[in-house]
Amino acid sequence: MISTQTSAADSALESVIDLDAFPLDRPDGVELRDLIAAARCDLEATGCACLLGFVQATAHAALSDETNQLAPAAFKNSQHITPYADLGGDAWPADHPRRRAGLMTNGFVGKDLIEDESMIKSIYRDERFKAFIAACLSLDELHEFADPIRGLVVNVMDDGEQMPWHFDANEFIVSLMTRRPEGGGRFDYCPNLREPGDERFEEVQNVLDGDESPAHSLDLQVGDLQIFKGRYSMHRVTPVEGSRHTVLFGYSEIPGYIGGVESTRIGYGRVTQAHLDAAAAGRHDDGLAG
């Protein structure tokens, strides 16, 4: 059962989310329980649950406009990274996945650049939304990232930009499509390609060598919500035609999550003292690279 409290600050649900299809305002209803059960099955099977049409159609234009206005503030990055979101190293053979780099060209708008009154930040902080996502992930509760940059971000991809095969730094991510590209921008992922303590480098290498048989593909639309276990499923976004905007909601089962220094610097062009302090204190180690 989802237990939540409501307030005036929760109004994002009523004005944005399609509560007829996704009744987050009726946490004890059978409809929501069925949605949660279906999402759990999808996450167990493929590490990905898609909630199509999560945002009501009447809110699409305002949602797109919000990220259109934020997009110019994105830190744009173009460099080669390995699937582990680093630059590789000489300690590995030249053909090893730890040294197989692909071109990443995209941008991110960090949480500290997003107004508190924005629609996307209201959704991110909504207690009923967080409770629903936690239930889909079979977790008792979720915590917003303590990371001052990565907690809530807008991924901005413009014409010709792409994201190569990679794993995420955090166990899962929740994303919302706010601008669909004119072409390209397909999301491909290989479910459960690795697990804690087991990198399965051979399987990763097979995909990098062109074997895409394990891959699933999604062609997301504006308003579609996705829960994705990107820590374990390698994924990419194919080259974009036009512009593609996706909001990434960063939550963690454990409070206080702060991203790594190197991956934050690569993705956002800057780090804060909070990142340096977290690195000095030692981050949680799940036995996986990146």
C-alpha positions as CSV (number, residue, x, y, z in Angstrom):
1,M,0.0,0.0,0.0
2,I,1.2,3.5,-0.8
3,S,1.0,5.9,2.1
4,T,1.2,9.6,1.2
5,Q,0.2,13.1,2.3
6,T,-1.1,15.7,0.0
7,S,-0.8,19.5,0.0
8,A,-1.0,22.5,-2.3
9,A,2.5,21.7,-3.4
10,D,1.3,18.4,-4.9
11,S,-0.8,20.2,-7.5
12,A,1.5,19.0,-10.3
13,L,-0.4,15.7,-10.3
14,E,-3.7,17.4,-10.9
15,S,-2.5,19.7,-13.6
16,V,0.1,17.5,-15.4
17,I,-0.4,13.7,-14.8
18,D,-3.2,11.8,-16.4
19,L,-4.9,10.7,-13.2
20,D,-7.6,8.8,-15.0
21,A,-5.0,6.4,-16.5
22,F,-2.5,6.7,-13.6
23,P,-4.6,7.3,-10.4
24,L,-1.8,8.4,-8.1
25,D,-4.4,10.3,-6.1
26,R,-6.1,7.0,-5.2
27,P,-3.2,5.0,-3.7
28,D,-5.4,2.2,-2.3
29,G,-7.4,1.6,-5.5
30,V,-7.2,-1.6,-7.4
31,E,-6.3,0.3,-10.6
32,L,-3.1,1.6,-9.2
33,R,-2.2,-1.7,-7.6
34,D,-2.6,-3.3,-11.1
35,L,-0.3,-0.7,-12.7
36,I,2.3,-1.3,-10.0
37,A,2.2,-5.0,-10.4
38,A,2.6,-4.7,-14.2
39,A,5.6,-2.3,-13.8
40,R,7.2,-4.7,-11.4
41,C,6.9,-7.6,-13.9
42,D,8.4,-5.5,-16.6
43,L,11.3,-4.4,-14.4
44,E,12.0,-7.9,-13.4
45,A,11.9,-9.2,-17.0
46,T,13.7,-6.5,-18.8
47,G,14.9,-3.8,-16.3
48,C,12.5,-1.3,-17.9
49,A,8.9,-0.2,-17.3
50,C,7.3,2.3,-19.7
51,L,4.2,4.2,-18.6
52,L,2.9,5.5,-22.0
53,G,0.9,8.8,-21.9
54,F,1.7,9.4,-18.2
55,V,1.4,13.2,-18.8
56,Q,-2.0,14.3,-20.0
57,A,-2.1,15.6,-23.5
58,T,-3.3,19.1,-22.4
59,A,0.0,19.6,-20.6
60,H,2.4,18.5,-23.4
61,A,2.9,22.0,-24.8
62,A,3.7,23.6,-21.4
63,L,6.0,20.8,-20.5
64,S,7.9,21.0,-23.8
65,D,8.1,24.8,-23.5
66,E,9.6,24.5,-20.0
67,T,12.5,22.3,-21.2
68,N,12.8,24.4,-24.4
69,Q,13.6,27.4,-22.2
70,L,16.0,25.5,-20.1
71,A,17.9,23.9,-23.0
72,P,20.2,26.8,-23.8
73,A,21.7,26.4,-20.3
74,A,22.8,22.8,-21.0
75,F,26.5,22.0,-20.7
76,K,27.4,20.5,-24.1
77,N,29.9,17.8,-24.2
78,S,31.6,15.9,-27.0
79,Q,34.1,13.2,-26.2
80,H,34.8,9.5,-26.4
81,I,33.8,7.5,-23.4
82,T,33.8,3.8,-22.6
83,P,30.6,2.0,-21.6
84,Y,31.6,2.7,-18.0
85,A,31.4,6.5,-18.4
86,D,35.1,7.0,-18.1
87,L,38.0,7.5,-20.5
88,G,39.5,4.1,-20.2
89,G,43.0,3.3,-19.2
90,D,46.2,1.5,-20.3
91,A,45.7,-1.2,-17.7
92,W,43.3,-3.0,-20.0
93,P,44.0,-4.7,-23.4
94,A,43.2,-2.4,-26.4
95,D,40.2,-4.4,-27.4
96,H,38.8,-4.8,-23.9
97,P,35.4,-3.2,-23.1
98,R,37.1,-1.0,-20.5
99,R,38.9,0.7,-23.4
100,R,36.2,0.6,-26.1
101,A,35.2,4.2,-26.4
102,G,32.2,5.6,-28.3
103,L,31.4,9.2,-29.2
104,M,29.1,11.0,-26.7
105,T,27.6,14.3,-27.9
106,N,24.8,15.8,-25.8
107,G,24.2,18.2,-23.0
108,F,22.7,18.4,-19.5
109,V,21.0,21.1,-17.5
110,G,21.7,20.5,-13.8
111,K,19.2,20.7,-10.9
112,D,20.7,23.8,-9.5
113,L,19.8,25.7,-12.7
114,I,16.1,24.6,-12.6
115,E,13.6,26.9,-10.8
116,D,11.9,25.5,-7.8
117,E,8.5,26.6,-9.2
118,S,9.0,24.7,-12.4
119,M,6.6,21.9,-13.5
120,I,9.3,19.3,-13.6
121,K,10.7,20.1,-10.2
122,S,7.2,20.0,-8.8
123,I,6.7,16.5,-10.2
124,Y,10.2,15.4,-8.9
125,R,9.3,16.5,-5.3
126,D,5.7,15.3,-5.3
127,E,5.4,12.7,-2.4
128,R,2.7,10.7,-4.2
129,F,4.9,10.5,-7.3
130,K,7.8,9.3,-5.3
131,A,5.7,6.8,-3.5
132,F,4.4,5.4,-6.8
133,I,7.9,5.0,-8.2
134,A,9.1,3.4,-5.0
135,A,6.3,0.9,-5.2
136,C,7.0,0.0,-8.8
137,L,10.6,-0.7,-7.8
138,S,9.4,-2.8,-4.8
139,L,11.1,-0.3,-2.4
140,D,9.7,1.0,0.9
141,E,10.7,4.6,0.0
142,L,12.8,6.7,-2.2
143,H,15.0,9.7,-1.5
144,E,15.8,12.6,-3.8
145,F,19.5,12.7,-4.6
146,A,21.6,14.9,-2.3
147,D,23.7,15.7,-5.4
148,P,23.3,19.4,-6.0
149,I,23.7,19.0,-9.8
150,R,22.5,15.5,-10.8
151,G,19.3,15.1,-8.7
152,L,17.0,16.5,-11.4
153,V,18.4,17.2,-14.9
154,V,17.3,17.8,-18.5
155,N,19.1,15.9,-21.1
156,V,19.4,17.9,-24.3
157,M,20.3,16.3,-27.6
158,D,20.4,18.4,-30.8
159,D,20.9,17.5,-34.4
160,G,23.4,14.8,-34.9
161,E,24.1,14.2,-31.3
162,Q,24.1,10.7,-29.7
163,M,24.9,8.7,-26.6
164,P,27.0,5.5,-27.1
165,W,26.6,2.2,-25.4
166,H,27.0,2.8,-21.6
167,F,25.9,1.9,-18.1
168,D,24.6,4.5,-15.6
169,A,26.3,5.4,-12.4
170,N,23.2,4.9,-10.3
171,E,21.1,1.8,-10.0
172,F,18.0,3.1,-11.7
173,I,16.7,6.3,-13.3
174,V,13.2,7.7,-14.0
175,S,12.8,9.7,-17.2
176,L,10.1,11.8,-18.9
177,M,10.2,12.6,-22.6
178,T,9.4,16.3,-23.1
179,R,10.5,16.9,-26.7
180,R,10.5,14.2,-29.3
181,P,13.1,14.6,-32.1
182,E,12.0,14.9,-35.8
183,G,13.9,11.6,-36.4
184,G,16.4,9.3,-34.8
185,G,16.9,9.5,-31.1
186,R,15.9,5.8,-30.6
187,F,16.5,4.4,-27.1
188,D,18.2,0.9,-27.3
189,Y,19.0,-1.2,-24.3
190,C,20.3,-4.6,-23.4
191,P,18.5,-5.9,-20.4
192,N,20.4,-7.1,-17.3
193,L,23.7,-7.4,-19.2
194,R,25.6,-7.3,-15.9
195,E,24.9,-7.7,-12.2
196,P,26.6,-6.6,-8.9
197,G,30.0,-8.3,-8.8
198,D,29.9,-9.7,-12.3
199,E,30.7,-7.4,-15.2
200,R,30.2,-10.1,-17.9
201,F,32.8,-8.4,-20.1
202,E,32.4,-11.0,-22.9
203,E,28.7,-10.2,-23.3
204,V,29.4,-6.5,-23.3
205,Q,32.1,-7.0,-25.9
206,N,29.8,-8.9,-28.2
207,V,27.3,-6.0,-28.3
208,L,30.1,-3.5,-28.9
209,D,31.3,-5.7,-31.8
210,G,27.9,-5.4,-33.4
211,D,25.8,-8.2,-31.9
212,E,22.5,-6.4,-31.1
213,S,20.4,-9.5,-30.6
214,P,20.1,-8.8,-26.9
215,A,18.9,-5.2,-27.5
216,H,15.4,-3.8,-27.1
217,S,14.3,-0.5,-28.7
218,L,11.9,2.2,-27.6
219,D,10.5,5.1,-29.6
220,L,9.3,7.3,-26.8
221,Q,6.7,10.1,-27.2
222,V,6.2,13.3,-25.3
223,G,4.6,12.5,-21.9
224,D,5.9,9.0,-21.7
225,L,7.5,8.0,-18.4
226,Q,10.2,5.4,-18.1
227,I,11.6,3.6,-15.1
228,F,14.9,2.0,-16.1
229,K,17.6,0.0,-14.3
230,G,20.5,1.5,-16.3
231,R,23.2,0.4,-13.8
232,Y,22.8,-3.1,-15.1
233,S,21.4,-2.7,-18.6
234,M,23.8,-1.2,-21.2
235,H,22.0,1.4,-23.4
236,R,22.4,4.1,-26.0
237,V,20.5,6.8,-27.9
238,T,21.0,6.8,-31.6
239,P,21.9,10.0,-33.5
240,V,19.2,12.7,-33.3
241,E,17.5,14.6,-36.1
242,G,16.2,17.9,-34.6
243,S,16.2,18.1,-30.8
244,R,15.4,15.6,-28.1
245,H,14.7,16.6,-24.5
246,T,14.3,14.2,-21.6
247,V,13.9,15.0,-17.9
248,L,15.8,12.6,-15.6
249,F,14.5,12.3,-12.0
250,G,17.3,11.1,-9.7
251,Y,16.2,9.0,-6.7
252,S,18.0,6.6,-4.4
253,E,16.9,3.9,-1.9
254,I,19.6,5.2,0.4
255,P,19.6,8.9,1.4
256,G,22.5,11.1,0.6
257,Y,23.5,9.9,-2.9
258,I,26.1,12.0,-4.6
259,G,27.6,11.1,-8.0
260,G,31.2,10.4,-8.7
261,V,33.7,13.3,-9.4
262,E,34.9,12.1,-12.8
263,S,31.5,11.2,-14.3
264,T,30.0,14.4,-13.0
265,R,32.8,16.5,-14.5
266,I,32.4,14.7,-17.8
267,G,28.6,15.1,-18.0
268,Y,28.2,18.5,-16.4
269,G,31.5,20.3,-16.9
270,R,31.8,21.1,-13.2
271,V,31.8,19.6,-9.7
272,T,30.9,21.0,-6.3
273,Q,32.5,20.7,-2.9
274,A,29.8,18.2,-2.1
275,H,31.2,15.9,-4.8
276,L,34.8,16.2,-3.6
277,D,33.7,15.6,0.0
278,A,31.7,12.5,-1.0
279,A,34.7,11.1,-2.9
280,A,37.0,11.6,0.1
281,A,34.5,9.9,2.4
282,G,34.2,6.9,0.0
283,R,31.1,6.1,-2.1
284,H,29.1,2.9,-1.9
285,D,30.8,0.1,-3.9
286,D,28.6,-2.4,-5.6
287,G,31.5,-4.1,-7.3
288,L,30.7,-2.6,-10.7
289,A,32.8,-0.2,-12.8
290,G,31.6,3.3,-13.5
